[in-house]
Amino acid sequence: MQCKRSSRVLLKQQSIMSSPISMSLPWKRHSNVGFTVSTKIKTSLIEGAGFGRFTEDEIKPGTIIRSDKLLNVAEAKIQTTENPNSSFAISLKTETDVESVEDWLVAWCAVTDRTKVIVGMSDFIGGSVKSDTDNGIPISCLLFPSLHMNHAKNPNIKQIIRGGRLVLEAKCTIAPGEELLLDYNDLYYNPGVRAWLKKHKKLSATEKVFVAIEASTMTSVGDAT
């Protein structure tokens, strides 16, 4: 029975590798997929921040505006093949995990310039510190599609891990037209992710991460908790 199950998994993984390329890079998908409220991506109100995500609905405090299942890399590949328009979060536990996702996105999205994938991943990898997880274990991950939420010292959205899912919850009443914001100081980059980021230092725009790495403190990315 176990052999048959293993064979089915192997065939599915082989099918994934040979399937037609039909996926967009997660940060290129300016989508409302996964959100429980209507949102729109447009130029951020924060100078120099690029795009931001804005709510088109009024959001009450405590409202869960998005909840994504945490998947490992193999599960994420299967999920994307079976439902390309679904939303989920890839758990990145090791440097090998990050490299695997990098290789997968380059191949699956038919990217000719690997640098674009590296820079995009380094800008959009996030996570939650242990105080924001229900099991006390910090986590690093990459969301599909990306959030496009910018940083604020007094954010209106909190990111937490609950029941194996990455959850975005409103911290206060948010009026229609307001930009949705997170506190980047609550994000977490584990040693594997940090090693990958450091390796690609010259390719990434996430300067704050690398300053913290070189200082060996990581306080600005939540490692101190």
C-alpha atoms as a printed R data frame, in Angstrom:
    type eleno elety resid chain resno       x      y       z
1   ATOM     1    CA   MET     A     1   0.000  0.000   0.000
2   ATOM     2    CA   GLN     A     2   2.814  2.373   0.891
3   ATOM     3    CA   CYS     A     3   4.579  1.594  -2.412
4   ATOM     4    CA   LYS     A     4   1.442  2.437  -4.395
5   ATOM     5    CA   ARG     A     5   1.017  5.706  -2.527
6   ATOM     6    CA   SER     A     6   4.679  6.618  -3.092
7   ATOM     7    CA   SER     A     7   4.280  5.834  -6.794
8   ATOM     8    CA   ARG     A     8   1.284  8.137  -7.086
9   ATOM     9    CA   VAL     A     9   3.204 10.959  -5.403
10  ATOM    10    CA   LEU     A    10   6.184 10.375  -7.707
11  ATOM    11    CA   LEU     A    11   3.970 10.413 -10.804
12  ATOM    12    CA   LYS     A    12   2.315 13.639  -9.646
13  ATOM    13    CA   GLN     A    13   5.701 15.288  -9.052
14  ATOM    14    CA   GLN     A    14   6.901 14.146 -12.498
15  ATOM    15    CA   SER     A    15   3.732 15.566 -14.009
16  ATOM    16    CA   ILE     A    16   4.426 18.888 -12.313
17  ATOM    17    CA   MET     A    17   7.881 19.109 -13.842
18  ATOM    18    CA   SER     A    18   6.571 18.339 -17.339
19  ATOM    19    CA   SER     A    19   3.419 20.490 -17.198
20  ATOM    20    CA   PRO     A    20   3.132 23.563 -19.446
21  ATOM    21    CA   ILE     A    21   4.434 26.762 -17.880
22  ATOM    22    CA   SER     A    22   1.441 28.880 -16.889
23  ATOM    23    CA   MET     A    23   2.399 30.570 -13.641
24  ATOM    24    CA   SER     A    24   3.135 34.212 -12.907
25  ATOM    25    CA   LEU     A    25   5.668 35.349 -10.335
26  ATOM    26    CA   PRO     A    26   3.787 35.890  -7.049
27  ATOM    27    CA   TRP     A    27   4.721 39.571  -6.788
28  ATOM    28    CA   LYS     A    28   3.516 40.155 -10.355
29  ATOM    29    CA   ARG     A    29   0.046 38.854  -9.557
30  ATOM    30    CA   HIS     A    30  -1.740 42.042  -8.492
31  ATOM    31    CA   SER     A    31  -4.657 39.974  -7.314
32  ATOM    32    CA   ASN     A    32  -7.332 40.011  -4.619
33  ATOM    33    CA   VAL     A    33  -7.131 36.203  -4.380
34  ATOM    34    CA   GLY     A    34  -7.213 35.006  -0.776
35  ATOM    35    CA   PHE     A    35  -8.608 38.231   0.674
36  ATOM    36    CA   THR     A    36 -11.967 38.326   2.460
37  ATOM    37    CA   VAL     A    37 -12.352 42.034   1.690
38  ATOM    38    CA   SER     A    38 -12.101 43.880  -1.600
39  ATOM    39    CA   THR     A    39  -8.645 45.382  -2.111
40  ATOM    40    CA   LYS     A    40  -6.772 47.155  -4.851
41  ATOM    41    CA   ILE     A    41  -3.062 47.538  -5.577
42  ATOM    42    CA   LYS     A    42  -1.954 51.003  -6.640
43  ATOM    43    CA   THR     A    43   0.835 53.497  -5.954
44  ATOM    44    CA   SER     A    44   1.534 53.697  -2.225
45  ATOM    45    CA   LEU     A    45   0.955 56.893  -0.277
46  ATOM    46    CA   ILE     A    46   4.399 56.332   1.237
47  ATOM    47    CA   GLU     A    47   7.031 58.153  -0.786
48  ATOM    48    CA   GLY     A    48   9.385 55.777  -2.575
49  ATOM    49    CA   ALA     A    49   7.508 52.657  -1.462
50  ATOM    50    CA   GLY     A    50   6.266 51.657  -4.913
51  ATOM    51    CA   PHE     A    51   2.976 49.780  -4.904
52  ATOM    52    CA   GLY     A    52   0.711 49.392  -1.901
53  ATOM    53    CA   ARG     A    53  -2.528 47.533  -1.157
54  ATOM    54    CA   PHE     A    54  -5.637 49.525  -0.297
55  ATOM    55    CA   THR     A    55  -8.962 48.334   1.069
56  ATOM    56    CA   GLU     A    56 -12.164 49.197  -0.769
57  ATOM    57    CA   ASP     A    57 -14.294 48.050   2.191
58  ATOM    58    CA   GLU     A    58 -14.580 49.191   5.778
59  ATOM    59    CA   ILE     A    59 -12.751 46.691   7.999
60  ATOM    60    CA   LYS     A    60 -13.650 46.174  11.652
61  ATOM    61    CA   PRO     A    61 -11.003 45.470  14.341
62  ATOM    62    CA   GLY     A    62 -10.228 41.768  14.603
63  ATOM    63    CA   THR     A    63 -11.429 40.997  11.073
64  ATOM    64    CA   ILE     A    64  -9.366 38.309   9.356
65  ATOM    65    CA   ILE     A    65  -8.718 39.720   5.915
66  ATOM    66    CA   ARG     A    66  -6.630 36.802   4.637
67  ATOM    67    CA   SER     A    67  -5.749 33.305   5.873
68  ATOM    68    CA   ASP     A    68  -3.301 31.118   3.944
69  ATOM    69    CA   LYS     A    69  -2.336 27.512   4.607
70  ATOM    70    CA   LEU     A    70   1.373 26.962   5.197
71  ATOM    71    CA   LEU     A    71   2.745 24.446   2.686
72  ATOM    72    CA   ASN     A    72   6.181 22.935   2.199
73  ATOM    73    CA   VAL     A    73   7.877 23.391  -1.170
74  ATOM    74    CA   ALA     A    74   6.659 20.077  -2.630
75  ATOM    75    CA   GLU     A    75   3.072 20.746  -1.529
76  ATOM    76    CA   ALA     A    76   3.204 24.255  -2.996
77  ATOM    77    CA   LYS     A    77   4.239 22.909  -6.403
78  ATOM    78    CA   ILE     A    78   1.318 20.487  -6.402
79  ATOM    79    CA   GLN     A    79  -1.103 23.179  -5.206
80  ATOM    80    CA   THR     A    80  -0.028 25.566  -7.959
81  ATOM    81    CA   THR     A    81  -0.440 22.877 -10.602
82  ATOM    82    CA   GLU     A    82  -3.892 21.834  -9.409
83  ATOM    83    CA   ASN     A    83  -5.158 25.374  -8.755
84  ATOM    84    CA   PRO     A    84  -2.958 28.141 -10.236
85  ATOM    85    CA   ASN     A    85  -5.217 30.868  -8.849
86  ATOM    86    CA   SER     A    86  -5.163 29.717  -5.222
87  ATOM    87    CA   SER     A    87  -3.423 31.546  -2.385
88  ATOM    88    CA   PHE     A    88  -1.013 29.924   0.071
89  ATOM    89    CA   ALA     A    89   2.245 30.447   1.945
90  ATOM    90    CA   ILE     A    90   5.416 28.411   1.352
91  ATOM    91    CA   SER     A    91   7.236 27.629   4.591
92  ATOM    92    CA   LEU     A    92  10.980 28.208   4.148
93  ATOM    93    CA   LYS     A    93  12.846 26.272   6.834
94  ATOM    94    CA   THR     A    94  16.288 25.957   5.252
95  ATOM    95    CA   GLU     A    95  18.527 27.576   2.662
96  ATOM    96    CA   THR     A    96  17.808 24.547   0.467
97  ATOM    97    CA   ASP     A    97  14.090 25.376   0.629
98  ATOM    98    CA   VAL     A    98  14.761 28.920  -0.589
99  ATOM    99    CA   GLU     A    99  17.045 27.709  -3.385
100 ATOM   100    CA   SER     A   100  14.424 25.159  -4.428
101 ATOM   101    CA   VAL     A   101  11.759 27.851  -4.695
102 ATOM   102    CA   GLU     A   102  14.180 30.064  -6.627
103 ATOM   103    CA   ASP     A   103  14.899 27.285  -9.152
104 ATOM   104    CA   TRP     A   104  11.202 26.406  -9.396
105 ATOM   105    CA   LEU     A   105  10.110 29.989 -10.118
106 ATOM   106    CA   VAL     A   106  12.827 30.462 -12.732
107 ATOM   107    CA   ALA     A   107  11.727 27.311 -14.566
108 ATOM   108    CA   TRP     A   108   7.967 27.427 -13.987
109 ATOM   109    CA   CYS     A   109   7.580 31.095 -14.932
110 ATOM   110    CA   ALA     A   110  10.011 30.878 -17.855
111 ATOM   111    CA   VAL     A   111  12.189 33.640 -16.427
112 ATOM   112    CA   THR     A   112  15.264 34.322 -18.550
113 ATOM   113    CA   ASP     A   113  16.923 36.605 -15.993
114 ATOM   114    CA   ARG     A   114  17.359 34.774 -12.671
115 ATOM   115    CA   THR     A   115  18.266 38.072 -11.007
116 ATOM   116    CA   LYS     A   116  14.621 39.175 -11.262
117 ATOM   117    CA   VAL     A   117  13.509 36.144  -9.263
118 ATOM   118    CA   ILE     A   118  16.227 36.617  -6.640
119 ATOM   119    CA   VAL     A   119  15.450 40.306  -6.148
120 ATOM   120    CA   GLY     A   120  11.708 39.633  -6.018
121 ATOM   121    CA   MET     A   121  12.065 36.821  -3.500
122 ATOM   122    CA   SER     A   122  14.407 38.835  -1.294
123 ATOM   123    CA   ASP     A   123  11.915 41.698  -1.246
124 ATOM   124    CA   PHE     A   124   8.847 39.564  -0.545
125 ATOM   125    CA   ILE     A   125  10.030 36.792   1.801
126 ATOM   126    CA   GLY     A   126   8.570 37.427   5.236
127 ATOM   127    CA   GLY     A   127   7.404 35.525   8.275
128 ATOM   128    CA   SER     A   128   6.417 35.859  11.915
129 ATOM   129    CA   VAL     A   129   8.456 36.047  15.109
130 ATOM   130    CA   LYS     A   130   7.757 33.470  17.829
131 ATOM   131    CA   SER     A   131   5.561 35.825  19.851
132 ATOM   132    CA   ASP     A   132   3.186 35.967  16.865
133 ATOM   133    CA   THR     A   133   2.835 32.189  16.461
134 ATOM   134    CA   ASP     A   134   0.487 29.897  18.385
135 ATOM   135    CA   ASN     A   135   3.195 27.281  18.943
136 ATOM   136    CA   GLY     A   136   6.033 29.673  19.824
137 ATOM   137    CA   ILE     A   137   8.071 28.675  16.769
138 ATOM   138    CA   PRO     A   138   9.062 31.567  14.441
139 ATOM   139    CA   ILE     A   139   8.582 30.998  10.738
140 ATOM   140    CA   SER     A   140   9.833 32.387   7.425
141 ATOM   141    CA   CYS     A   141   7.681 32.093   4.320
142 ATOM   142    CA   LEU     A   142   6.789 33.394   0.865
143 ATOM   143    CA   LEU     A   143   3.161 34.224   0.048
144 ATOM   144    CA   PHE     A   144   1.404 33.460  -3.233
145 ATOM   145    CA   PRO     A   145   0.241 35.948  -4.412
146 ATOM   146    CA   SER     A   146   2.304 38.570  -2.623
147 ATOM   147    CA   LEU     A   147   0.709 40.998  -0.165
148 ATOM   148    CA   HIS     A   148   2.162 44.280  -1.451
149 ATOM   149    CA   MET     A   149   1.752 45.782   2.016
150 ATOM   150    CA   ASN     A   150   4.203 48.433   3.118
151 ATOM   151    CA   HIS     A   151   5.788 49.163   6.508
152 ATOM   152    CA   ALA     A   152   4.461 51.437   9.241
153 ATOM   153    CA   LYS     A   153   5.480 51.917  12.867
154 ATOM   154    CA   ASN     A   154   1.783 51.968  13.752
155 ATOM   155    CA   PRO     A   155   0.321 49.431  11.313
156 ATOM   156    CA   ASN     A   156  -3.346 48.627  10.858
157 ATOM   157    CA   ILE     A   157  -2.726 44.938  10.037
158 ATOM   158    CA   LYS     A   158  -1.123 42.229  12.194
159 ATOM   159    CA   GLN     A   159   0.379 39.041  10.742
160 ATOM   160    CA   ILE     A   160   0.193 35.925  12.928
161 ATOM   161    CA   ILE     A   161   0.522 32.151  12.606
162 ATOM   162    CA   ARG     A   162  -2.506 30.221  13.846
163 ATOM   163    CA   GLY     A   163  -3.445 26.591  13.267
164 ATOM   164    CA   GLY     A   164  -0.903 26.060  10.502
165 ATOM   165    CA   ARG     A   165  -2.065 29.138   8.625
166 ATOM   166    CA   LEU     A   166  -0.629 32.597   8.054
167 ATOM   167    CA   VAL     A   167  -3.360 34.994   9.162
168 ATOM   168    CA   LEU     A   168  -3.740 38.733   8.532
169 ATOM   169    CA   GLU     A   169  -5.930 40.462  11.101
170 ATOM   170    CA   ALA     A   170  -7.087 44.067  11.356
171 ATOM   171    CA   LYS     A   171  -5.772 45.867  14.434
172 ATOM   172    CA   CYS     A   172  -8.259 48.728  14.222
173 ATOM   173    CA   THR     A   173 -11.108 50.094  12.137
174 ATOM   174    CA   ILE     A   174  -9.856 50.675   8.595
175 ATOM   175    CA   ALA     A   175 -11.853 52.984   6.341
176 ATOM   176    CA   PRO     A   176 -12.424 52.383   2.622
177 ATOM   177    CA   GLY     A   177  -9.516 53.812   0.640
178 ATOM   178    CA   GLU     A   178  -6.951 53.361   3.410
179 ATOM   179    CA   GLU     A   179  -3.648 51.647   2.704
180 ATOM   180    CA   LEU     A   180  -3.086 48.341   4.500
181 ATOM   181    CA   LEU     A   181   0.185 48.398   6.444
182 ATOM   182    CA   LEU     A   182   2.353 45.948   8.408
183 ATOM   183    CA   ASP     A   183   5.194 46.435  10.888
184 ATOM   184    CA   TYR     A   184   8.237 44.932   9.151
185 ATOM   185    CA   ASN     A   185  10.017 44.710  12.505
186 ATOM   186    CA   ASP     A   186   7.711 41.786  13.300
187 ATOM   187    CA   LEU     A   187   8.958 39.775  10.316
188 ATOM   188    CA   TYR     A   188  11.322 36.845  10.827
189 ATOM   189    CA   TYR     A   189  14.192 35.540   8.718
190 ATOM   190    CA   ASN     A   190  15.571 32.203   9.899
191 ATOM   191    CA   PRO     A   191  19.271 31.261   9.477
192 ATOM   192    CA   GLY     A   192  18.620 29.479   6.159
193 ATOM   193    CA   VAL     A   193  16.816 32.466   4.677
194 ATOM   194    CA   ARG     A   194  19.467 34.849   6.022
195 ATOM   195    CA   ALA     A   195  22.231 32.744   4.446
196 ATOM   196    CA   TRP     A   196  20.446 32.885   1.073
197 ATOM   197    CA   LEU     A   197  19.853 36.637   1.409
198 ATOM   198    CA   LYS     A   198  23.471 37.268   2.347
199 ATOM   199    CA   LYS     A   199  24.692 35.216  -0.611
200 ATOM   200    CA   HIS     A   200  22.718 37.460  -2.952
201 ATOM   201    CA   LYS     A   201  23.486 40.730  -1.181
202 ATOM   202    CA   LYS     A   202  24.367 42.676  -4.313
203 ATOM   203    CA   LEU     A   203  21.155 41.615  -6.040
204 ATOM   204    CA   SER     A   204  18.652 42.577  -3.359
205 ATOM   205    CA   ALA     A   205  16.900 45.848  -2.606
206 ATOM   206    CA   THR     A   206  16.160 44.754   0.969
207 ATOM   207    CA   GLU     A   207  18.968 46.813   2.456
208 ATOM   208    CA   LYS     A   208  17.593 46.730   5.990
209 ATOM   209    CA   VAL     A   209  17.958 42.968   6.131
210 ATOM   210    CA   PHE     A   210  21.577 43.013   5.086
211 ATOM   211    CA   VAL     A   211  22.521 45.811   7.480
212 ATOM   212    CA   ALA     A   212  21.138 43.663  10.271
213 ATOM   213    CA   ILE     A   213  22.964 40.579   8.999
214 ATOM   214    CA   GLU     A   214  26.323 42.321   8.856
215 ATOM   215    CA   ALA     A   215  25.780 43.662  12.365
216 ATOM   216    CA   SER     A   216  24.907 40.111  13.532
217 ATOM   217    CA   THR     A   217  22.018 41.433  15.609
218 ATOM   218    CA   MET     A   218  18.978 40.880  13.390
219 ATOM   219    CA   THR     A   219  16.933 43.053  15.757
220 ATOM   220    CA   SER     A   220  15.339 44.854  12.827
221 ATOM   221    CA   VAL     A   221  13.901 41.613  11.461
222 ATOM   222    CA   GLY     A   222  12.528 40.141  14.640
223 ATOM   223    CA   ASP     A   223  15.221 37.608  15.518
224 ATOM   224    CA   ALA     A   224  15.720 39.110  18.963
225 ATOM   225    CA   THR     A   225  12.411 37.692  20.134
